[in-house]
Amino acid sequence: MKKRIIISTFLIMICLLTGNCYARAGGGSGSGSSGSPSYYHDHYYYGRRSYNPVSSIVSVGLFIGTIYGVYAFQRRYKANKLHQRAKKQLAILDDQDDFWNEKRIKEEVKKSYYLIQEAWGRQDLKTLKKYLTENLYDAWEAKINWNEFQGKRNELSHIHLLKQNVVNLYDSENDNEDYFWVYIEGKMNDVTIDQQNQVIESYDGVFVEYWKFKRCGKQILLDEVRQQDEY
């Protein structure tokens, strides 16, 4: 009995930490369910020994949380190392072409991030078309149409951009071939509802993605989004 409880709890926590719903604009992170499992708070006595399942569950949770924390630290450490290298490249390129000014890029990325997420939540294809490349727009339009066909809608709220850094870039003689990748760490309330406004899936937490932007004159267009384990 106690082994089943611990294993079940372990699997639930793994799902919460690693599950993917890819609902919000560009994809997603784990989605939590509206309910949570209930556990008995009794002590089980065997002679002089006792077993407290709640205590074991907490221990397993702390262990998984520690592992996840180490993984998050490594993820940020890797992104920071990539950023330091890209930062040196940007400093050199900025002297030749002000498009590569890091401060300007960050401002453009921040603007695009909020407008894209908000437009996705409203299913505003007109706005999305202004900030996505043709290929990505076609893919996202198909996603929105498919959700509509299934009677589902993805609503985003409390959208925040916690951290962003350029981690890779490509500067070509042909400006139209220029692009760069950005480490994105964000937070939002991500809810998928049906035609009766019933919640199907929901997620409220921090996520990490890598966004690729292509140069289009002085403007940047989002061209690709990868999850943290895909970059």
TORKOL-4160 file (C-alpha; in steps of 0.2 Angstrom, whole numbers, padded with zeros to 4 digits, m for minus):
231
<pt num="1" X="0000" Y="0000" Z="0000"/>
<pt num="2" X="0013" Y="0012" Z="0005"/>
<pt num="3" X="0024" Y="0009" Z="m0010"/>
<pt num="4" X="0009" Y="0012" Z="m0021"/>
<pt num="5" X="0006" Y="0029" Z="m0013"/>
<pt num="6" X="0024" Y="0034" Z="m0015"/>
<pt num="7" X="0025" Y="0028" Z="m0033"/>
<pt num="8" X="0008" Y="0037" Z="m0038"/>
<pt num="9" X="0014" Y="0053" Z="m0030"/>
<pt num="10" X="0031" Y="0052" Z="m0039"/>
<pt num="11" X="0022" Y="0050" Z="m0056"/>
<pt num="12" X="0010" Y="0064" Z="m0052"/>
<pt num="13" X="0024" Y="0076" Z="m0048"/>
<pt num="14" X="0035" Y="0070" Z="m0063"/>
<pt num="15" X="0020" Y="0074" Z="m0074"/>
<pt num="16" X="0017" Y="0091" Z="m0066"/>
<pt num="17" X="0036" Y="0095" Z="m0069"/>
<pt num="18" X="0038" Y="0089" Z="m0086"/>
<pt num="19" X="0021" Y="0087" Z="m0094"/>
<pt num="20" X="0019" Y="0098" Z="m0110"/>
<pt num="21" X="0003" Y="0105" Z="m0117"/>
<pt num="22" X="0010" Y="0117" Z="m0129"/>
<pt num="23" X="m0006" Y="0128" Z="m0128"/>
<pt num="24" X="0000" Y="0146" Z="m0127"/>
<pt num="25" X="0008" Y="0155" Z="m0142"/>
<pt num="26" X="0023" Y="0145" Z="m0147"/>
<pt num="27" X="0020" Y="0130" Z="m0136"/>
<pt num="28" X="0020" Y="0127" Z="m0118"/>
<pt num="29" X="0025" Y="0120" Z="m0102"/>
<pt num="30" X="0017" Y="0108" Z="m0089"/>
<pt num="31" X="m0001" Y="0109" Z="m0087"/>
<pt num="32" X="m0009" Y="0106" Z="m0069"/>
<pt num="33" X="m0025" Y="0098" Z="m0066"/>
<pt num="34" X="m0039" Y="0107" Z="m0057"/>
<pt num="35" X="m0040" Y="0093" Z="m0044"/>
<pt num="36" X="m0027" Y="0085" Z="m0033"/>
<pt num="37" X="m0026" Y="0068" Z="m0026"/>
<pt num="38" X="m0031" Y="0065" Z="m0008"/>
<pt num="39" X="m0021" Y="0055" Z="0004"/>
<pt num="40" X="m0025" Y="0047" Z="0021"/>
<pt num="41" X="m0017" Y="0056" Z="0036"/>
<pt num="42" X="m0017" Y="0040" Z="0047"/>
<pt num="43" X="m0001" Y="0033" Z="0055"/>
<pt num="44" X="0002" Y="0014" Z="0051"/>
<pt num="45" X="0009" Y="0005" Z="0066"/>
<pt num="46" X="0019" Y="m0011" Z="0064"/>
<pt num="47" X="0025" Y="m0017" Z="0081"/>
<pt num="48" X="0036" Y="m0002" Z="0087"/>
<pt num="49" X="0038" Y="0005" Z="0070"/>
<pt num="50" X="0026" Y="0018" Z="0062"/>
<pt num="51" X="0024" Y="0024" Z="0044"/>
<pt num="52" X="0017" Y="0041" Z="0039"/>
<pt num="53" X="0013" Y="0041" Z="0021"/>
<pt num="54" X="0011" Y="0060" Z="0021"/>
<pt num="55" X="0029" Y="0062" Z="0028"/>
<pt num="56" X="0035" Y="0050" Z="0014"/>
<pt num="57" X="0026" Y="0060" Z="0001"/>
<pt num="58" X="0033" Y="0076" Z="0007"/>
<pt num="59" X="0051" Y="0068" Z="0007"/>
<pt num="60" X="0048" Y="0063" Z="m0011"/>
<pt num="61" X="0042" Y="0080" Z="m0016"/>
<pt num="62" X="0057" Y="0088" Z="m0008"/>
<pt num="63" X="0068" Y="0077" Z="m0017"/>
<pt num="64" X="0060" Y="0080" Z="m0034"/>
<pt num="65" X="0060" Y="0099" Z="m0031"/>
<pt num="66" X="0079" Y="0098" Z="m0027"/>
<pt num="67" X="0082" Y="0089" Z="m0043"/>
<pt num="68" X="0071" Y="0101" Z="m0053"/>
<pt num="69" X="0080" Y="0116" Z="m0045"/>
<pt num="70" X="0097" Y="0109" Z="m0050"/>
<pt num="71" X="0091" Y="0107" Z="m0068"/>
<pt num="72" X="0084" Y="0125" Z="m0068"/>
<pt num="73" X="0100" Y="0131" Z="m0062"/>
<pt num="74" X="0110" Y="0122" Z="m0076"/>
<pt num="75" X="0097" Y="0128" Z="m0089"/>
<pt num="76" X="0100" Y="0146" Z="m0084"/>
<pt num="77" X="0119" Y="0144" Z="m0082"/>
<pt num="78" X="0120" Y="0137" Z="m0100"/>
<pt num="79" X="0109" Y="0151" Z="m0107"/>
<pt num="80" X="0120" Y="0164" Z="m0098"/>
<pt num="81" X="0136" Y="0157" Z="m0105"/>
<pt num="82" X="0128" Y="0157" Z="m0123"/>
<pt num="83" X="0123" Y="0175" Z="m0120"/>
<pt num="84" X="0140" Y="0181" Z="m0114"/>
<pt num="85" X="0147" Y="0174" Z="m0131"/>
<pt num="86" X="0133" Y="0182" Z="m0141"/>
<pt num="87" X="0135" Y="0199" Z="m0131"/>
<pt num="88" X="0153" Y="0200" Z="m0138"/>
<pt num="89" X="0147" Y="0197" Z="m0155"/>
<pt num="90" X="0134" Y="0210" Z="m0154"/>
<pt num="91" X="0146" Y="0223" Z="m0147"/>
<pt num="92" X="0157" Y="0221" Z="m0163"/>
<pt num="93" X="0142" Y="0221" Z="m0175"/>
<pt num="94" X="0134" Y="0236" Z="m0167"/>
<pt num="95" X="0149" Y="0247" Z="m0173"/>
<pt num="96" X="0145" Y="0242" Z="m0191"/>
<pt num="97" X="0126" Y="0240" Z="m0191"/>
<pt num="98" X="0114" Y="0248" Z="m0177"/>
<pt num="99" X="0102" Y="0234" Z="m0180"/>
<pt num="100" X="0113" Y="0223" Z="m0169"/>
<pt num="101" X="0112" Y="0236" Z="m0154"/>
<pt num="102" X="0108" Y="0224" Z="m0139"/>
<pt num="103" X="0097" Y="0237" Z="m0130"/>
<pt num="104" X="0087" Y="0240" Z="m0146"/>
<pt num="105" X="0085" Y="0221" Z="m0149"/>
<pt num="106" X="0079" Y="0218" Z="m0131"/>
<pt num="107" X="0066" Y="0232" Z="m0133"/>
<pt num="108" X="0059" Y="0225" Z="m0149"/>
<pt num="109" X="0059" Y="0207" Z="m0142"/>
<pt num="110" X="0049" Y="0213" Z="m0126"/>
<pt num="111" X="0037" Y="0222" Z="m0137"/>
<pt num="112" X="0034" Y="0207" Z="m0149"/>
<pt num="113" X="0033" Y="0195" Z="m0134"/>
<pt num="114" X="0018" Y="0204" Z="m0126"/>
<pt num="115" X="0009" Y="0208" Z="m0143"/>
<pt num="116" X="0011" Y="0190" Z="m0149"/>
<pt num="117" X="0005" Y="0182" Z="m0133"/>
<pt num="118" X="m0010" Y="0194" Z="m0131"/>
<pt num="119" X="m0015" Y="0192" Z="m0149"/>
<pt num="120" X="m0014" Y="0173" Z="m0148"/>
<pt num="121" X="m0026" Y="0174" Z="m0133"/>
<pt num="122" X="m0038" Y="0184" Z="m0143"/>
<pt num="123" X="m0036" Y="0173" Z="m0158"/>
<pt num="124" X="m0031" Y="0190" Z="m0167"/>
<pt num="125" X="m0024" Y="0184" Z="m0183"/>
<pt num="126" X="m0022" Y="0201" Z="m0190"/>
<pt num="127" X="m0010" Y="0206" Z="m0177"/>
<pt num="128" X="m0001" Y="0190" Z="m0177"/>
<pt num="129" X="0002" Y="0192" Z="m0196"/>
<pt num="130" X="0012" Y="0208" Z="m0192"/>
<pt num="131" X="0024" Y="0200" Z="m0180"/>
<pt num="132" X="0027" Y="0182" Z="m0188"/>
<pt num="133" X="0036" Y="0176" Z="m0203"/>
<pt num="134" X="0024" Y="0169" Z="m0216"/>
<pt num="135" X="0029" Y="0151" Z="m0212"/>
<pt num="136" X="0025" Y="0153" Z="m0194"/>
<pt num="137" X="0010" Y="0162" Z="m0197"/>
<pt num="138" X="0003" Y="0148" Z="m0208"/>
<pt num="139" X="0007" Y="0136" Z="m0194"/>
<pt num="140" X="m0001" Y="0146" Z="m0180"/>
<pt num="141" X="m0017" Y="0150" Z="m0191"/>
<pt num="142" X="m0019" Y="0131" Z="m0193"/>
<pt num="143" X="m0018" Y="0128" Z="m0174"/>
<pt num="144" X="m0031" Y="0142" Z="m0171"/>
<pt num="145" X="m0042" Y="0135" Z="m0184"/>
<pt num="146" X="m0040" Y="0117" Z="m0177"/>
<pt num="147" X="m0044" Y="0123" Z="m0160"/>
<pt num="148" X="m0060" Y="0132" Z="m0166"/>
<pt num="149" X="m0065" Y="0116" Z="m0175"/>
<pt num="150" X="m0063" Y="0106" Z="m0159"/>
<pt num="151" X="m0073" Y="0119" Z="m0150"/>
<pt num="152" X="m0058" Y="0124" Z="m0139"/>
<pt num="153" X="m0051" Y="0141" Z="m0135"/>
<pt num="154" X="m0034" Y="0146" Z="m0127"/>
<pt num="155" X="m0035" Y="0161" Z="m0115"/>
<pt num="156" X="m0019" Y="0169" Z="m0108"/>
<pt num="157" X="m0019" Y="0182" Z="m0094"/>
<pt num="158" X="m0006" Y="0189" Z="m0081"/>
<pt num="159" X="0007" Y="0188" Z="m0095"/>
<pt num="160" X="0025" Y="0192" Z="m0089"/>
<pt num="161" X="0042" Y="0192" Z="m0097"/>
<pt num="162" X="0054" Y="0188" Z="m0083"/>
<pt num="163" X="0070" Y="0186" Z="m0092"/>
<pt num="164" X="0077" Y="0187" Z="m0110"/>
<pt num="165" X="0094" Y="0186" Z="m0118"/>
<pt num="166" X="0101" Y="0184" Z="m0135"/>
<pt num="167" X="0110" Y="0167" Z="m0135"/>
<pt num="168" X="0115" Y="0165" Z="m0154"/>
<pt num="169" X="0115" Y="0176" Z="m0170"/>
<pt num="170" X="0119" Y="0175" Z="m0188"/>
<pt num="171" X="0124" Y="0191" Z="m0198"/>
<pt num="172" X="0124" Y="0189" Z="m0217"/>
<pt num="173" X="0130" Y="0200" Z="m0231"/>
<pt num="174" X="0112" Y="0199" Z="m0236"/>
<pt num="175" X="0102" Y="0208" Z="m0222"/>
<pt num="176" X="0086" Y="0198" Z="m0226"/>
<pt num="177" X="0096" Y="0182" Z="m0220"/>
<pt num="178" X="0100" Y="0189" Z="m0203"/>
<pt num="179" X="0093" Y="0181" Z="m0188"/>
<pt num="180" X="0095" Y="0178" Z="m0169"/>
<pt num="181" X="0089" Y="0167" Z="m0155"/>
<pt num="182" X="0083" Y="0173" Z="m0138"/>
<pt num="183" X="0081" Y="0164" Z="m0122"/>
<pt num="184" X="0064" Y="0168" Z="m0115"/>
<pt num="185" X="0059" Y="0165" Z="m0097"/>
<pt num="186" X="0040" Y="0170" Z="m0095"/>
<pt num="187" X="0025" Y="0167" Z="m0083"/>
<pt num="188" X="0007" Y="0168" Z="m0087"/>
<pt num="189" X="m0010" Y="0160" Z="m0083"/>
<pt num="190" X="m0014" Y="0149" Z="m0097"/>
<pt num="191" X="m0031" Y="0141" Z="m0098"/>
<pt num="192" X="m0039" Y="0131" Z="m0112"/>
<pt num="193" X="m0059" Y="0131" Z="m0111"/>
<pt num="194" X="m0072" Y="0122" Z="m0121"/>
<pt num="195" X="m0088" Y="0130" Z="m0129"/>
<pt num="196" X="m0097" Y="0129" Z="m0112"/>
<pt num="197" X="m0083" Y="0139" Z="m0105"/>
<pt num="198" X="m0077" Y="0124" Z="m0095"/>
<pt num="199" X="m0059" Y="0123" Z="m0091"/>
<pt num="200" X="m0050" Y="0108" Z="m0100"/>
<pt num="201" X="m0032" Y="0112" Z="m0096"/>
<pt num="202" X="m0024" Y="0126" Z="m0085"/>
<pt num="203" X="m0006" Y="0131" Z="m0081"/>
<pt num="204" X="0000" Y="0145" Z="m0070"/>
<pt num="205" X="0019" Y="0146" Z="m0069"/>
<pt num="206" X="0036" Y="0149" Z="m0076"/>
<pt num="207" X="0041" Y="0142" Z="m0093"/>
<pt num="208" X="0057" Y="0143" Z="m0104"/>
<pt num="209" X="0057" Y="0144" Z="m0122"/>
<pt num="210" X="0069" Y="0149" Z="m0136"/>
<pt num="211" X="0063" Y="0161" Z="m0149"/>
<pt num="212" X="0071" Y="0164" Z="m0166"/>
<pt num="213" X="0068" Y="0181" Z="m0174"/>
<pt num="214" X="0072" Y="0185" Z="m0192"/>
<pt num="215" X="0077" Y="0202" Z="m0198"/>
<pt num="216" X="0065" Y="0211" Z="m0210"/>
<pt num="217" X="0072" Y="0229" Z="m0213"/>
<pt num="218" X="0073" Y="0237" Z="m0196"/>
<pt num="219" X="0059" Y="0226" Z="m0190"/>
<pt num="220" X="0060" Y="0208" Z="m0182"/>
<pt num="221" X="0048" Y="0194" Z="m0186"/>
<pt num="222" X="0046" Y="0178" Z="m0175"/>
<pt num="223" X="0051" Y="0163" Z="m0186"/>
<pt num="224" X="0052" Y="0148" Z="m0174"/>
<pt num="225" X="0049" Y="0143" Z="m0156"/>
<pt num="226" X="0058" Y="0129" Z="m0147"/>
<pt num="227" X="0055" Y="0122" Z="m0130"/>
<pt num="228" X="0070" Y="0122" Z="m0118"/>
<pt num="229" X="0074" Y="0103" Z="m0121"/>
<pt num="230" X="0073" Y="0106" Z="m0140"/>
<pt num="231" X="0086" Y="0120" Z="m0141"/>
